[in-house]
């Protein structure tokens, strides 16, 4: 719609004589050499292009490394929670190389989680949980259950 309006208006302006008539002349003000267009000598421009390529390669390598670290973390989590493996993650790790591992911060977090899980699974942790329980509530539940069982037995057994 905007294109249609623009073409109609530009044609009308040209017909009025304000557009400079039917002849349009464009002069090429940009040189064909990209170095001259950037305001550099040929050598400076080549050096600049080399630097740009090197910086792009460094950025790509850093990005691939980060992707591999994330994939390594996902693989670790899948192993931990026994989830199916992903070929995409394994491919990303292989593309980055063998030196891929979890970042130090994530390794610390994983170690802390493992220690907490080990503490929860130990006998001492279970004993501590027993100390934290409300014994009065447990006694009341046990007595209520015992009373219910006794009443059920009395109803079924004529000797009691």
C-alpha positions as CSV (number, residue, x, y, z in Angstrom):
1,X,0.0,0.0,0.0
2,X,2.8,2.4,0.9
3,X,4.6,1.6,-2.4
4,X,1.5,2.3,-4.4
5,X,1.0,5.7,-2.7
6,X,4.7,6.6,-3.1
7,X,4.7,5.8,-6.8
8,X,1.5,7.7,-7.5
9,X,2.7,10.8,-5.6
10,X,6.1,10.8,-7.2
11,X,4.6,10.5,-10.7
12,X,2.3,13.5,-9.9
13,X,5.2,15.6,-8.7
14,X,7.2,14.8,-11.8
15,X,4.3,15.8,-14.0
16,X,4.1,19.2,-12.2
17,X,7.6,20.0,-13.2
18,X,9.1,20.0,-9.7
19,X,10.9,16.7,-10.0
20,X,13.5,18.1,-12.5
21,X,11.8,16.8,-15.6
22,X,12.0,13.4,-17.1
23,X,15.8,13.2,-17.1
24,X,17.5,11.9,-14.0
25,X,21.2,11.8,-13.9
26,X,23.0,10.0,-11.2
27,X,26.7,10.5,-10.8
28,X,28.7,7.8,-9.1
29,X,30.3,9.6,-6.2
30,X,31.4,6.3,-4.6
31,X,34.7,4.9,-5.9
32,X,34.8,1.3,-7.0
33,X,37.7,0.5,-4.6
34,X,36.4,-0.4,-1.1
35,X,39.6,0.9,0.6
36,X,39.1,4.3,-0.9
37,X,35.4,4.3,0.1
38,X,36.5,3.6,3.7
39,X,39.1,6.4,3.6
40,X,42.1,4.1,4.0
41,X,45.0,3.0,1.9
42,X,45.0,-0.4,0.3
43,X,47.4,-1.9,2.9
44,X,45.4,-0.4,5.9
45,X,42.2,-1.8,4.4
46,X,43.7,-5.3,4.0
47,X,45.1,-5.2,7.6
48,X,41.6,-4.1,8.8
49,X,40.0,-7.0,7.0
50,X,42.4,-9.5,8.5
51,X,41.7,-8.1,12.0
52,X,38.0,-8.4,11.3
53,X,38.3,-12.0,10.2
54,X,40.5,-12.9,13.2
55,X,38.0,-11.2,15.7
56,X,35.1,-13.1,14.0
57,X,37.0,-16.4,14.4
58,X,37.7,-15.7,18.1
59,X,34.0,-14.8,18.7
60,X,32.9,-18.0,16.9
61,X,35.3,-20.1,18.9
62,X,34.2,-18.6,22.2
63,X,30.6,-19.1,21.2
64,X,31.2,-22.7,20.3
65,X,32.9,-23.2,23.7
66,X,30.0,-21.7,25.6
67,X,27.5,-23.9,23.6
68,X,29.6,-27.0,24.4
69,X,29.7,-26.0,28.1
70,X,25.9,-25.7,28.1
71,X,25.6,-29.1,26.3
72,X,28.0,-30.6,28.9
73,X,25.7,-29.3,31.7
74,X,22.6,-30.7,30.0
75,X,24.4,-34.1,29.6
76,X,25.3,-34.0,33.3
77,X,21.7,-33.3,34.3
78,X,20.4,-36.0,32.0
79,X,22.7,-38.5,33.6
80,X,21.8,-37.3,37.1
81,X,18.0,-37.6,36.6
82,X,18.3,-40.6,34.2
83,X,16.7,-38.8,31.2
84,X,17.3,-39.9,27.6
85,X,20.5,-38.7,26.0
86,X,20.6,-36.1,23.2
87,X,22.7,-36.5,20.1
88,X,22.7,-32.8,19.5
89,X,24.5,-32.2,22.9
90,X,27.0,-34.9,22.2
91,X,27.8,-33.4,18.8
92,X,28.3,-29.9,20.2
93,X,30.7,-31.3,22.8
94,X,32.7,-33.2,20.1
95,X,32.8,-30.1,17.8
96,X,34.3,-28.0,20.6
97,X,37.0,-30.6,21.5
98,X,37.9,-32.7,24.5
99,X,38.8,-29.8,26.8
100,X,35.1,-29.0,27.5
101,X,33.9,-29.2,31.0
102,X,31.6,-27.4,33.3
103,X,32.5,-23.9,34.3
104,X,34.0,-23.6,37.8
105,X,30.9,-21.9,39.2
106,X,28.6,-24.7,37.9
107,X,31.0,-27.3,39.2
108,X,30.8,-25.8,42.7
109,X,27.0,-25.8,42.5
110,X,26.9,-29.4,41.4
111,X,29.3,-30.5,44.2
112,X,27.1,-28.7,46.7
113,X,24.0,-30.4,45.4
114,X,25.7,-33.8,45.6
115,X,26.8,-33.2,49.1
116,X,23.3,-32.2,50.1
117,X,21.9,-35.4,48.5
118,X,24.5,-37.5,50.2
119,X,23.6,-35.9,53.6
120,X,19.9,-36.6,53.0
121,X,20.6,-40.3,52.2
122,X,22.9,-40.9,55.2
123,X,21.7,-42.5,58.5
124,X,22.6,-39.5,60.5
125,X,20.4,-37.3,58.4
126,X,17.5,-39.7,59.0
127,X,18.2,-39.6,62.7
128,X,18.1,-35.8,62.6
129,X,14.8,-36.0,60.8
130,X,13.4,-38.2,63.6
131,X,14.5,-35.6,66.2
132,X,12.7,-32.9,64.3
133,X,9.4,-34.9,64.2
134,X,6.5,-33.9,66.4
135,X,6.3,-36.9,68.8
136,X,2.9,-35.9,70.3
137,X,1.3,-35.9,66.8
138,X,2.8,-39.3,66.1
139,X,1.5,-40.7,69.5
140,X,-2.0,-39.4,68.8
141,X,-2.1,-41.0,65.4
142,X,-0.8,-44.3,66.7
143,X,-3.4,-44.3,69.5
144,X,-6.2,-43.4,67.1
145,X,-5.2,-46.2,64.8
146,X,-4.9,-48.6,67.6
147,X,-8.4,-47.6,68.8
148,X,-9.9,-48.1,65.4
149,X,-8.3,-51.5,65.0
150,X,-9.5,-52.5,68.5
151,X,-13.1,-51.4,67.7
152,X,-13.1,-53.3,64.4
153,X,-11.8,-56.4,66.1
154,X,-14.5,-56.1,68.8
155,X,-17.2,-55.9,66.2
156,X,-16.0,-58.9,64.3
157,X,-15.0,-61.1,67.3
158,X,-17.6,-62.1,69.9
159,X,-15.0,-63.2,72.5
160,X,-13.6,-59.7,72.8
